[in-house]
């Protein structure tokens, strides 16, 4: 009996000890005041990141949160976070010197950081989130928000909110060292952003919320640079008829450009500007853009104006493509120059100007298209230009360097491309294999610029590049796919989402994106209506049956694969919670949009086959079959227009897919196209 009592007493005290231990671990339910302690030398960027942590904490806790200086008397009770760097925080510096805190300017190094638990005074335990530098502290904070608090870096775009009812033990983590990212400069290319700029703001200009939320998400994903382009007034915006129709009074607000640059800097991002010469801020005459020899001084004067009279001077990175300096096409000299000789001189002259006006700026040569062939021959700019080698738009490479020639090497990659502008081509596995190959063979890990188009449709690929940049060899495409989808969906829905997106990738074989199909539709309409394709400023393209017939086989394959993709996506819907719109908007809707378009194209192809049969046999019944299909084509077009206008279930994105404000590349199917076909076929019938 005594033995039983003794066991019960031991059991009681064991339970009591565990209870006391748990009660000493702060959690949200205890409603302790939270103190975020910053260093006496904290910079504005550090305070900005600390305020972000405060905002994140309010998403999961109703407790009071105070940001206080380390010089202020520390309260006797509460939950304490010590935040900063060894340079900015005396507390952190003393911990590193006297208490074994593994942080210094060189450990783990620039953009690296730590999580730790240390006593600050009187047995008060604190969470220490520190960086070797400010950016390292930023990343350590954002990682803590993501992993411990459940705050999604893409929350604004996905609608995913942390669970406020979940009890969180802030100390429930393993101490860790956060290594600096392997790729030191990871940039986002702000390019082809029409929908993001148009869907609810002033046409061809971001509304402030969209831009700032874009920057906020990029920083949390460790993108530490942004190349501004569209918002600098790209030449299409004020010269192309489609844009003049959309916004006849387009003007560039230079003060707004200044604000865009300032906000990126406030969040710790570098700003990159391509020093081409077509921007609205001071455009070079196109007639002067293809003869360096005669107009060299005009080029130099325009660059000088950029550096001395515009916000461009604030940029941290300057880049240039060895191409036409107004339009992004091959440099074809109008005065008999050798383009390689021209750009060997251009990069020397521009480099000297950059050194004069901003000696600390980085210089990047973006080897794009024919620029890669030039580099593989005699194009050799000064060695202080970093070389960014370009993919083919879909994270593959048509050209590879024969040698790096001793340059620092990086890459220019695409999470999205103008040919798949509307619907993403999900390819984390391709990013995995291709980037590893580039780094292994060419040590191309000094820089990576990622084209994200309108950003929102390309979140998966954008984050894949971000994860890979941390440690190229450690990145695994399948693991990333699983972790990304399970962050947003339960296991069953995530499994179907992965299967669906992989099929969607297969469906876009041979670079067959949404916008490429818009061109194929124009080719088909041209043939069916016996009218050339007219393009502003370019020679009309004659109607041609052979051009249409070339697309028959791949459309059949893509239809099959897209239908399989949609089948997987819809099966996953049964595992999605009611009111969870992200699965529909990111997994299901894009496939519908893609399938609607190629289904319409397939209908036009069937009409083309009947028209061709009539032309070859003069059999009126074949022409009648073509005409009869017009009703079906109208119905399929109605589906395209209806789904594009209805768009996402999340009404935040209302108007996003509206054809009226989409990027106008390759046009968009219209009732007028079908009327032109009808008119032509009836004319043929009457002859």
C-alpha positions as CSV (number, residue, x, y, z in Angstrom):
1,X,0.0,0.0,0.0
2,X,2.8,2.4,0.9
3,X,4.5,1.6,-2.4
4,X,1.2,2.6,-4.2
5,X,0.9,5.9,-2.3
6,X,4.6,6.6,-3.0
7,X,4.0,6.1,-6.7
8,X,1.0,8.3,-6.6
9,X,2.9,11.1,-4.9
10,X,5.7,10.8,-7.4
11,X,3.2,10.9,-10.3
12,X,1.5,14.0,-8.7
13,X,4.7,15.9,-8.4
14,X,5.7,14.9,-11.9
15,X,2.5,16.3,-13.3
16,X,2.8,19.4,-11.2
17,X,6.4,20.0,-12.4
18,X,5.3,19.6,-16.1
19,X,2.4,22.0,-15.5
20,X,4.7,24.6,-13.9
21,X,7.2,24.1,-16.8
22,X,4.5,24.7,-19.4
23,X,3.2,27.7,-17.5
24,X,6.6,29.3,-17.6
25,X,6.6,29.1,-21.4
26,X,4.9,32.2,-22.7
27,X,2.1,31.8,-25.1
28,X,-0.6,34.0,-26.6
29,X,-3.3,32.7,-24.2
30,X,-1.4,34.1,-21.2
31,X,-1.8,37.6,-22.6
32,X,1.7,38.7,-21.5
33,X,2.8,42.1,-22.9
34,X,5.3,41.7,-25.7
35,X,8.3,43.9,-25.8
36,X,10.4,44.3,-29.0
37,X,13.8,45.7,-27.9
38,X,15.9,47.6,-30.5
39,X,19.5,48.7,-30.3
40,X,20.5,52.3,-29.5
41,X,22.1,52.6,-33.0
42,X,19.2,50.9,-34.9
43,X,18.8,52.2,-38.5
44,X,15.5,53.2,-40.1
45,X,15.6,49.9,-42.0
46,X,15.9,47.9,-38.7
47,X,13.1,49.8,-37.1
48,X,11.0,49.1,-40.3
49,X,11.6,45.4,-40.0
50,X,10.8,45.4,-36.2
51,X,7.6,47.2,-36.9
52,X,6.8,44.5,-39.5
53,X,7.2,42.0,-36.7
54,X,4.9,44.0,-34.5
55,X,2.3,43.9,-37.2
56,X,2.7,40.2,-37.7
57,X,2.3,39.6,-34.0
58,X,-1.0,41.5,-33.9
59,X,-2.3,39.1,-36.5
60,X,-2.1,36.2,-34.0
61,X,-2.4,38.0,-30.7
62,X,-4.5,40.6,-29.0
63,X,-1.9,41.3,-26.3
64,X,-0.2,44.6,-26.0
65,X,3.0,45.0,-28.0
66,X,5.5,47.7,-27.4
67,X,8.6,48.6,-29.3
68,X,11.2,49.9,-26.8
69,X,14.9,51.0,-26.9
70,X,17.5,48.9,-25.1
71,X,18.3,52.1,-23.2
72,X,14.9,52.0,-21.5
73,X,14.5,50.0,-18.3
74,X,13.3,46.5,-19.1
75,X,10.0,45.6,-17.4
76,X,10.1,42.8,-14.9
77,X,7.4,40.8,-16.7
78,X,6.5,40.1,-20.3
79,X,7.7,38.4,-23.5
80,X,10.9,39.9,-24.8
81,X,12.4,40.0,-28.2
82,X,15.9,41.4,-28.6
83,X,16.3,42.5,-32.2
84,X,19.2,44.0,-34.2
85,X,22.8,43.4,-35.2
86,X,26.1,43.4,-33.2
87,X,26.7,46.9,-34.6
88,X,23.4,48.4,-33.7
89,X,22.6,46.7,-30.4
90,X,24.8,46.9,-27.3
91,X,22.7,44.0,-25.9
92,X,23.5,41.7,-28.8
93,X,27.1,42.8,-28.9
94,X,27.6,42.0,-25.2
95,X,25.8,38.6,-25.7
96,X,28.2,37.8,-28.5
97,X,31.2,38.8,-26.4
98,X,30.3,37.5,-23.0
99,X,27.5,34.9,-23.4
100,X,28.5,32.9,-26.5
101,X,25.9,34.3,-28.9
102,X,27.1,33.1,-32.3
103,X,26.8,36.4,-34.2
104,X,29.3,38.8,-35.7
105,X,29.8,40.8,-38.8
106,X,31.4,37.8,-40.4
107,X,29.5,35.0,-38.7
108,X,27.3,33.8,-40.4
109,X,28.1,36.7,-42.7
110,X,26.3,39.4,-44.8
111,X,22.5,38.7,-45.1
112,X,22.8,35.9,-42.5
113,X,21.4,35.7,-39.0
114,X,20.4,33.7,-36.0
115,X,17.6,32.8,-33.7
116,X,18.6,32.2,-30.0
117,X,17.3,32.3,-26.5
118,X,19.3,34.2,-23.9
119,X,18.9,35.6,-20.4
120,X,18.9,39.4,-20.4
121,X,18.6,40.2,-16.7
122,X,17.2,38.8,-13.4
123,X,16.5,35.4,-15.0
124,X,14.4,36.9,-17.8
125,X,14.6,34.9,-20.9
126,X,14.5,36.6,-24.2
127,X,14.2,35.6,-27.8
128,X,17.1,37.0,-29.8
129,X,16.6,37.5,-33.5
130,X,19.8,39.0,-34.9
131,X,21.7,39.5,-38.2
132,X,25.3,40.0,-39.2
133,X,23.9,43.0,-41.0
134,X,20.5,44.7,-41.3
135,X,19.4,42.5,-44.1
136,X,20.3,39.4,-42.2
137,X,18.2,40.6,-39.3
138,X,15.3,41.3,-41.7
139,X,15.4,37.8,-43.0
140,X,15.7,36.3,-39.5
141,X,12.6,38.2,-38.5
142,X,10.6,37.3,-41.6
143,X,11.6,33.6,-41.2
144,X,10.4,33.7,-37.6
145,X,7.1,35.3,-38.7
146,X,6.6,32.6,-41.4
147,X,7.6,29.5,-39.4
148,X,6.6,30.3,-35.8
149,X,3.7,32.8,-36.3
150,X,2.4,31.3,-39.5
151,X,2.5,34.6,-41.5
152,X,2.6,34.0,-45.2
153,X,5.1,36.1,-47.2
154,X,2.5,36.2,-50.0
155,X,-0.5,36.8,-47.7
156,X,-1.7,39.8,-49.7
157,X,-1.8,37.8,-52.9
158,X,-3.0,34.5,-51.6
159,X,-5.5,35.7,-48.9
160,X,-4.0,33.2,-46.5
161,X,-4.3,34.5,-42.9
162,X,-2.5,33.1,-39.8
163,X,-4.6,31.3,-37.2
164,X,-5.4,33.8,-34.5
165,X,-7.0,31.2,-32.3
166,X,-4.0,28.9,-32.2
167,X,-2.0,29.0,-29.0
168,X,1.6,29.8,-29.9
169,X,4.6,29.3,-27.6
170,X,7.0,31.9,-28.9
171,X,10.0,30.0,-27.4
172,X,9.1,26.8,-29.1
173,X,11.9,26.7,-31.7
174,X,15.4,25.2,-32.0
175,X,18.1,27.8,-32.0
176,X,19.5,28.2,-35.5
177,X,22.0,29.9,-37.7
178,X,20.5,31.3,-40.9
179,X,23.2,31.2,-43.6
180,X,23.5,34.0,-46.1
181,X,21.9,33.2,-49.5
182,X,24.2,31.6,-52.0
183,X,23.1,34.1,-54.7
184,X,24.0,37.5,-53.2
185,X,21.7,39.5,-55.6
186,X,18.3,38.2,-56.3
187,X,16.3,40.7,-58.4
188,X,12.8,41.0,-59.6
189,X,12.3,42.5,-63.1
190,X,9.2,44.7,-63.2
191,X,8.2,44.1,-66.8
192,X,5.0,43.5,-68.8
193,X,2.9,44.5,-65.7
194,X,-0.2,45.8,-67.5
195,X,-2.8,44.0,-65.5
196,X,-1.2,44.8,-62.1
197,X,-0.9,48.4,-63.1
198,X,-4.4,48.7,-64.7
199,X,-6.8,46.5,-62.7
200,X,-7.9,49.0,-60.2
201,X,-5.6,52.0,-60.4
202,X,-4.7,54.7,-62.9
203,X,-4.0,53.1,-66.2
204,X,-0.4,52.1,-66.7
205,X,0.5,53.2,-63.2
206,X,0.4,51.1,-60.0
207,X,-1.9,52.0,-57.3
208,X,0.3,52.6,-54.2
209,X,-1.1,49.6,-52.3
210,X,-0.3,47.1,-55.1
211,X,3.2,48.4,-55.4
212,X,4.1,48.5,-51.7
213,X,2.6,45.0,-51.2
214,X,4.6,43.7,-54.1
215,X,7.8,45.1,-52.5
216,X,6.8,43.7,-49.1
217,X,6.3,40.2,-50.4
218,X,9.5,40.3,-52.4
219,X,11.6,41.3,-49.4
220,X,10.1,38.5,-47.3
221,X,11.1,36.1,-50.1
222,X,14.7,37.4,-49.9
223,X,14.5,39.3,-53.2
224,X,16.9,42.2,-52.5
225,X,16.7,44.1,-55.8
226,X,14.0,45.3,-58.2
227,X,14.6,46.4,-61.7
228,X,12.0,49.1,-62.5
229,X,11.1,49.3,-66.1
230,X,7.4,49.6,-67.0
231,X,6.9,52.3,-64.4
232,X,9.7,54.4,-65.9
233,X,7.6,54.9,-69.0
234,X,8.6,52.2,-71.5
235,X,8.3,53.4,-75.1
236,X,5.2,51.3,-76.0
237,X,3.1,53.2,-73.5
238,X,3.3,56.5,-75.4
239,X,4.0,55.4,-79.0
240,X,2.0,52.2,-79.8
241,X,-1.6,52.7,-81.0
242,X,-3.0,50.0,-78.6
243,X,-1.6,52.0,-75.6
244,X,-2.6,55.3,-77.0
245,X,-6.2,54.0,-77.3
246,X,-6.0,52.7,-73.7
247,X,-4.6,55.9,-72.2
248,X,-4.4,58.7,-74.8
249,X,-3.1,61.2,-72.2
250,X,-0.3,59.0,-70.8
251,X,2.1,61.0,-68.7
252,X,5.0,59.9,-66.5
253,X,4.9,61.3,-63.0
254,X,8.6,61.7,-62.1
255,X,7.7,62.4,-58.5
256,X,5.9,59.0,-58.4
257,X,9.0,57.2,-59.8
258,X,11.0,58.9,-57.1
259,X,8.5,57.5,-54.5
260,X,8.7,54.0,-56.0
261,X,12.5,54.0,-55.6
262,X,12.3,55.5,-52.1
263,X,9.9,52.8,-50.9
264,X,12.1,50.0,-52.3
265,X,15.1,51.5,-50.5
266,X,13.1,51.9,-47.2
267,X,12.5,48.1,-47.3
268,X,16.2,47.4,-47.9
269,X,16.0,46.6,-51.6
270,X,18.5,47.7,-54.2
271,X,17.0,49.4,-57.3
272,X,18.2,48.4,-60.7
273,X,17.7,50.5,-63.8
274,X,18.4,49.5,-67.4
275,X,20.1,52.5,-69.0
276,X,18.3,52.1,-72.3
277,X,17.2,55.3,-74.1
278,X,13.5,55.0,-74.8
279,X,11.9,56.0,-71.5
280,X,9.2,58.7,-71.5
281,X,11.3,60.7,-69.0
282,X,13.7,61.6,-71.9
283,X,13.4,59.4,-75.0
284,X,16.1,59.3,-77.6
285,X,14.8,59.7,-81.2
286,X,14.6,56.2,-82.7
287,X,16.5,57.5,-85.8
288,X,19.5,58.1,-83.5
289,X,19.2,54.8,-81.7
290,X,20.8,52.7,-84.5
291,X,23.9,54.6,-85.3
292,X,26.3,55.1,-82.4
293,X,29.0,56.6,-84.6
294,X,26.9,59.6,-85.7
295,X,24.9,60.1,-82.5
296,X,27.3,59.1,-79.8
297,X,27.0,62.5,-78.1
298,X,23.2,62.2,-78.1
299,X,23.4,58.9,-76.3
300,X,25.9,60.3,-73.8
301,X,23.8,63.4,-73.2
302,X,20.7,61.3,-72.5
303,X,22.6,59.1,-70.0
304,X,24.0,62.2,-68.4
305,X,20.5,63.7,-68.1
306,X,19.4,60.4,-66.4
307,X,22.2,60.7,-63.9
308,X,22.0,64.4,-63.1
309,X,18.3,65.3,-63.6
310,X,16.2,62.2,-62.7
311,X,15.6,59.8,-59.9
312,X,17.6,57.2,-61.9
313,X,20.6,58.6,-60.1
314,X,19.4,56.9,-56.9
315,X,19.8,53.4,-58.5
316,X,22.2,50.9,-57.0
317,X,22.6,48.7,-60.1
318,X,22.8,49.9,-63.7
319,X,22.3,47.4,-66.5
320,X,22.3,47.4,-70.3
321,X,21.5,45.0,-73.1
322,X,23.7,45.1,-76.2
323,X,20.7,45.8,-78.4
324,X,18.7,48.6,-80.0
325,X,18.6,51.3,-77.3
326,X,15.0,52.3,-77.8
327,X,13.3,49.0,-78.7
328,X,14.2,45.6,-77.4
329,X,15.4,44.2,-80.7
330,X,18.7,43.5,-82.4
331,X,20.9,46.5,-83.1
332,X,21.0,46.9,-86.8
333,X,23.3,49.8,-87.6
334,X,21.9,52.3,-90.2
335,X,25.5,53.5,-90.8
336,X,27.4,50.3,-91.5
337,X,28.8,49.7,-88.1
338,X,29.8,46.3,-86.6
339,X,27.5,45.9,-83.6
340,X,30.2,44.1,-81.5
341,X,32.6,46.9,-82.0
342,X,29.9,49.4,-81.2
343,X,29.0,47.8,-77.8
344,X,32.6,47.2,-76.8
345,X,32.9,51.0,-76.9
346,X,29.4,51.7,-75.5
347,X,30.0,49.7,-72.3
348,X,33.4,51.4,-71.8
349,X,31.9,54.9,-72.2
350,X,28.8,54.1,-70.1
351,X,30.8,52.4,-67.5
352,X,33.0,55.6,-67.1
353,X,29.8,57.7,-66.8
354,X,28.5,55.4,-64.1
355,X,31.8,55.5,-62.2
356,X,31.7,59.3,-62.4
357,X,28.2,59.8,-61.1
358,X,27.8,56.8,-58.8
359,X,31.1,55.0,-58.2
360,X,29.5,52.5,-55.7
361,X,26.9,51.2,-58.2
362,X,27.1,47.7,-59.6
363,X,27.1,47.2,-63.4
364,X,25.3,44.4,-65.1
365,X,25.5,43.3,-68.8
366,X,22.3,41.4,-69.6
367,X,23.3,39.1,-72.4
368,X,19.9,38.7,-74.1
369,X,19.1,37.0,-77.4
370,X,21.8,37.9,-80.0
371,X,23.8,39.4,-77.1
372,X,24.8,35.9,-76.1
373,X,26.1,35.1,-79.6
374,X,28.1,38.4,-79.5
375,X,29.6,37.4,-76.1
376,X,30.7,34.1,-77.5
377,X,32.6,35.9,-80.2
378,X,34.4,39.2,-79.7
379,X,32.1,41.2,-77.4
380,X,34.1,41.9,-74.3
381,X,33.1,44.9,-72.1
382,X,35.3,46.0,-69.2
383,X,35.7,43.3,-66.5
384,X,33.8,45.3,-63.9
385,X,30.5,44.5,-65.7
386,X,28.9,41.3,-64.3
387,X,27.4,39.1,-67.0
388,X,23.8,37.9,-66.7
389,X,23.2,35.0,-69.1
390,X,19.6,34.9,-70.4
391,X,17.2,31.9,-70.6
392,X,14.8,31.3,-73.4
393,X,11.8,32.7,-71.5
394,X,10.8,29.4,-70.0
395,X,13.9,28.7,-67.9
396,X,15.7,26.8,-70.5
397,X,18.8,27.9,-72.5
398,X,19.1,28.0,-76.3
399,X,22.6,29.3,-76.1
400,X,25.3,28.6,-73.5
401,X,28.6,30.4,-72.9
402,X,31.6,29.0,-74.6
403,X,33.6,30.6,-71.8
404,X,32.9,33.0,-69.0
405,X,36.1,34.9,-70.0
406,X,36.8,35.6,-66.4
407,X,33.7,37.6,-65.7
408,X,31.5,37.3,-62.7
409,X,28.5,35.3,-63.9
410,X,24.8,35.3,-63.1
411,X,21.6,34.6,-64.9
412,X,18.5,36.4,-66.2
413,X,15.6,34.0,-65.7
414,X,11.8,33.9,-66.3
415,X,9.1,32.9,-63.8
416,X,6.8,34.1,-66.5
417,X,7.3,35.3,-70.1
418,X,5.4,37.5,-72.5
419,X,4.3,34.3,-74.4
420,X,2.6,32.9,-71.3
421,X,1.7,36.2,-69.8
422,X,-1.8,35.4,-68.6
423,X,-1.5,31.8,-67.3
424,X,1.6,30.5,-65.6
425,X,3.8,27.6,-66.7
426,X,4.6,25.9,-63.3
427,X,8.1,24.5,-63.5
428,X,9.9,24.2,-60.1
429,X,11.5,21.0,-61.3
430,X,12.9,22.7,-64.4
431,X,14.2,25.6,-62.2
432,X,15.9,22.9,-60.1
433,X,17.8,21.2,-62.9
434,X,18.6,24.2,-65.1
435,X,19.9,26.5,-62.4
436,X,22.0,23.7,-60.9
437,X,23.6,23.1,-64.3
438,X,24.4,26.8,-64.8
439,X,26.0,27.1,-61.4
440,X,28.0,23.9,-61.7
441,X,29.3,24.6,-65.2
442,X,29.7,28.4,-65.2
443,X,29.6,29.4,-61.5
444,X,26.6,31.6,-62.4
445,X,25.6,32.3,-58.8
446,X,26.7,35.9,-58.4
447,X,23.4,37.4,-59.5
448,X,19.9,36.3,-60.6
449,X,17.3,38.5,-62.2
450,X,13.8,37.0,-62.4
451,X,11.1,38.3,-64.8
452,X,7.8,37.8,-63.0
453,X,5.5,39.6,-65.5
454,X,2.4,40.6,-63.5
455,X,3.6,38.8,-60.4
456,X,0.3,37.4,-59.1
457,X,-0.1,34.5,-61.6
458,X,3.6,33.5,-61.2
459,X,3.9,33.2,-57.4
460,X,5.0,29.5,-57.5
461,X,7.9,30.0,-59.8
462,X,8.9,33.3,-58.1
463,X,9.2,31.6,-54.8
464,X,11.0,28.6,-56.3
465,X,13.7,31.0,-57.5
466,X,13.8,32.5,-54.0
467,X,14.2,29.2,-52.3
468,X,16.9,28.0,-54.7
469,X,18.9,31.2,-54.2
470,X,19.5,30.3,-50.6
471,X,21.4,27.1,-51.5
472,X,21.4,26.0,-55.1
473,X,22.5,22.4,-54.5
474,X,20.1,21.9,-51.5
475,X,17.0,22.9,-53.5
476,X,14.7,20.1,-54.6
477,X,11.9,20.8,-57.0
478,X,9.6,18.0,-55.7
479,X,10.1,18.9,-52.1
480,X,9.4,22.6,-52.8
481,X,6.2,21.7,-54.7
482,X,5.0,19.6,-51.8
483,X,5.9,22.2,-49.1
484,X,4.4,25.1,-51.1
485,X,1.1,23.5,-51.8
486,X,0.7,22.1,-48.3
487,X,1.2,25.6,-47.0
488,X,-2.1,26.6,-48.6
489,X,-4.1,23.3,-48.9
490,X,-4.6,20.1,-46.9
491,X,-2.6,17.1,-48.0
492,X,-5.3,15.7,-50.4
493,X,-5.9,19.0,-52.1
494,X,-2.2,19.7,-52.3
495,X,-1.6,16.3,-54.1
496,X,-4.2,17.1,-56.7
497,X,-2.8,20.7,-57.1
498,X,0.6,19.3,-57.8
499,X,-0.7,16.8,-60.4
500,X,-2.7,19.5,-62.0
501,X,0.1,22.0,-62.3
502,X,2.5,19.4,-63.6
503,X,0.0,18.6,-66.4
504,X,-0.5,22.3,-67.1
505,X,3.3,22.5,-67.5
506,X,3.2,19.6,-69.9
507,X,0.4,21.2,-71.9
508,X,2.6,24.2,-72.6
509,X,5.2,22.0,-74.4
510,X,7.5,23.8,-76.8
511,X,6.9,27.2,-75.2
512,X,3.1,27.1,-76.0
513,X,1.9,29.8,-73.6
514,X,-1.4,31.6,-73.6
515,X,-0.2,34.6,-75.6
516,X,1.4,32.4,-78.2
517,X,-2.0,30.9,-78.7
518,X,-3.4,34.4,-79.2
519,X,-1.0,34.8,-82.2
520,X,-2.0,31.4,-83.6
521,X,-5.7,32.4,-83.3
522,X,-4.9,35.6,-85.3
523,X,-3.2,33.5,-88.0
524,X,-6.3,31.3,-88.2
525,X,-8.7,34.2,-88.3
526,X,-6.5,35.7,-91.0
527,X,-6.8,32.6,-93.1
528,X,-10.5,32.2,-92.5
529,X,-11.2,35.8,-93.4
530,X,-8.8,36.1,-96.3
531,X,-7.2,39.1,-94.7
532,X,-3.6,39.9,-93.6
533,X,-2.6,40.4,-90.0
534,X,-2.0,44.1,-89.6
535,X,0.5,45.2,-87.0
536,X,1.3,48.9,-86.2
537,X,4.6,49.9,-87.6
538,X,5.3,46.5,-89.1
539,X,4.7,44.9,-92.5
540,X,1.3,43.1,-92.7
541,X,1.5,39.3,-92.5
542,X,-0.3,37.6,-95.5
543,X,-2.9,34.9,-94.7
544,X,-1.4,31.5,-95.0
545,X,-3.0,28.1,-94.6
546,X,0.4,26.4,-94.0
547,X,1.0,28.6,-90.9
548,X,-2.3,27.4,-89.5
549,X,-1.8,23.7,-90.3
550,X,1.5,23.7,-88.5
551,X,-0.4,24.2,-85.2
552,X,-2.9,21.3,-85.6
553,X,-0.9,18.6,-84.0
554,X,0.3,20.4,-80.9
555,X,-3.2,21.9,-80.2
556,X,-4.5,18.3,-80.1
557,X,-1.8,17.3,-77.6
558,X,-2.3,20.4,-75.5
559,X,-6.0,19.9,-75.4
560,X,-5.6,16.4,-74.0
561,X,-3.1,17.5,-71.4
562,X,-5.0,20.6,-70.3
563,X,-8.2,18.5,-69.8
564,X,-6.2,16.1,-67.7
565,X,-4.9,19.1,-65.7
566,X,-8.4,20.4,-65.2
567,X,-9.6,17.0,-64.1
568,X,-7.0,16.8,-61.3
569,X,-7.8,20.4,-60.3
570,X,-11.5,19.8,-60.0
571,X,-11.0,16.5,-58.0
572,X,-9.0,18.5,-55.5
573,X,-11.9,20.9,-54.9
574,X,-13.7,18.4,-52.7
575,X,-10.9,18.7,-50.1
576,X,-11.0,22.5,-50.1
577,X,-12.7,24.3,-47.2
578,X,-15.7,26.5,-48.1
579,X,-14.7,30.1,-48.5
580,X,-11.1,29.2,-49.4
581,X,-10.8,30.9,-52.7
582,X,-7.1,30.5,-53.4
583,X,-7.4,27.0,-54.6
584,X,-9.9,28.0,-57.2
585,X,-8.1,31.2,-58.2
586,X,-4.6,29.8,-58.4
587,X,-5.2,26.1,-59.4
588,X,-8.5,25.8,-61.1
589,X,-9.1,29.2,-62.8
590,X,-5.8,29.4,-64.8
591,X,-6.4,26.0,-66.4
592,X,-10.0,27.0,-67.3
593,X,-8.6,30.2,-69.0
594,X,-6.0,28.2,-70.9
595,X,-8.3,25.4,-71.9
596,X,-11.1,27.9,-73.0
597,X,-8.6,29.6,-75.3
598,X,-7.2,26.5,-77.0
599,X,-10.6,24.9,-77.2
600,X,-11.7,28.0,-79.2
601,X,-8.6,27.8,-81.4
602,X,-9.3,24.1,-82.0
603,X,-12.8,25.1,-83.2
604,X,-11.3,27.6,-85.7
605,X,-8.8,24.9,-86.8
606,X,-11.7,22.6,-87.7
607,X,-13.3,25.4,-89.7
608,X,-9.9,25.9,-91.5
609,X,-9.8,22.3,-92.5
610,X,-13.2,22.5,-94.1
611,X,-12.4,25.7,-95.9
612,X,-9.1,24.1,-97.1
613,X,-11.1,21.0,-98.3
614,X,-13.4,23.3,-100.2
615,X,-10.4,25.1,-101.8
616,X,-9.0,21.8,-102.9
617,X,-12.2,20.1,-104.1
618,X,-14.6,22.9,-104.7
619,X,-17.1,20.9,-102.7
620,X,-19.7,23.3,-101.4
621,X,-20.6,20.9,-98.6
622,X,-17.2,21.4,-97.1
623,X,-17.7,25.2,-97.0
624,X,-21.1,24.7,-95.5
625,X,-19.5,22.7,-92.6
626,X,-17.1,25.6,-92.0
627,X,-20.0,28.1,-91.9
628,X,-22.0,25.8,-89.6
629,X,-19.2,25.8,-87.1
630,X,-19.5,29.6,-86.6
631,X,-22.3,29.1,-84.0
632,X,-20.0,26.8,-82.0
633,X,-17.2,29.3,-82.3
634,X,-19.4,32.1,-81.0
635,X,-20.4,30.0,-78.0
636,X,-16.8,29.2,-77.2
637,X,-15.9,32.8,-77.5
638,X,-18.7,33.7,-75.1
639,X,-17.2,31.3,-72.6
640,X,-13.8,33.0,-72.9
641,X,-15.2,36.5,-72.4
642,X,-17.5,35.5,-69.6
643,X,-14.8,33.7,-67.6
644,X,-12.3,36.5,-68.2
645,X,-14.8,39.1,-66.9
646,X,-15.9,37.0,-63.9
647,X,-12.3,36.2,-63.0
648,X,-11.3,35.3,-59.5
649,X,-13.6,34.4,-56.6
650,X,-11.6,36.7,-54.4
651,X,-13.2,40.0,-55.3
652,X,-10.0,41.8,-54.5
653,X,-8.9,40.8,-58.0
654,X,-12.0,42.0,-59.8
655,X,-11.2,43.2,-63.3
656,X,-7.8,41.4,-63.4
657,X,-8.6,39.3,-66.5
658,X,-10.8,42.0,-68.2
659,X,-9.7,41.9,-71.9
660,X,-10.1,45.7,-72.1
661,X,-7.1,46.3,-69.7
662,X,-4.9,43.3,-70.5
663,X,-1.5,43.6,-72.1
664,X,-2.3,43.9,-75.8
665,X,0.4,41.6,-77.2
666,X,-1.0,39.5,-80.0
667,X,-4.5,40.9,-79.5
668,X,-7.5,39.1,-78.1
669,X,-10.4,37.1,-79.7
670,X,-13.4,39.2,-80.5
671,X,-16.9,39.1,-82.1
672,X,-15.5,41.3,-84.9
673,X,-13.0,38.5,-85.8
674,X,-15.9,36.0,-86.2
675,X,-18.0,38.5,-88.1
676,X,-15.0,39.0,-90.5
677,X,-14.8,35.2,-91.0
678,X,-18.6,35.0,-91.6
679,X,-18.5,37.8,-94.1
680,X,-15.7,36.1,-96.1
681,X,-17.1,32.6,-96.0
682,X,-20.5,33.9,-97.2
683,X,-18.8,35.9,-100.0
684,X,-17.0,32.8,-101.1
685,X,-20.2,30.9,-101.0
686,X,-22.0,33.4,-103.2
687,X,-19.3,33.4,-105.9
